[in-house]
Amino acid sequence: MNGVFDLAIHNYGKEKLIGSAHIEIPDALTAAWVDNLQRAITSKVLADTGIEMLGITIYAVNSSDTEAVGHAGIHSENRRGKPDDPGCARLLPGSGGQNDQLRR
């Protein structure tokens, strides 16, 4: 996961919090991988915070068009986390992190 943006949390009364977020991921990932990631995120956020994530919007980051990637550098210093960062790796399917156990 390259980054998380536009996190919104809504309070619907006593003990009912609903959240949504936009995430950036590499464009080469499969639909199955993205589905596992979304499930891992929703499970982890619910377990850790009690917030039910009902909406995760996916933005694919271009990684194959070198000309476009070169022009995207203006935004790259603002991205938090990279797929190989330990904090992000715990959420990645197949990383051996806590969330792999949630899917079993």
Secondary structure as GFF3:
##gff-version 3
##sequence-region A 1 104
A	DSSP	beta_strand	3	11	.	.	.	ID=ss1
A	DSSP	beta_strand	17	26	.	.	.	ID=ss2
A	DSSP	alpha_helix	31	49	.	.	.	ID=ss3
A	DSSP	beta_strand	51	61	.	.	.	ID=ss4
A	DSSP	alpha_helix	66	71	.	.	.	ID=ss5
A	DSSP	alpha_helix	73	76	.	.	.	ID=ss6
A	DSSP	alpha_helix	86	89	.	.	.	ID=ss7
A	DSSP	alpha_helix	98	102	.	.	.	ID=ss8
###
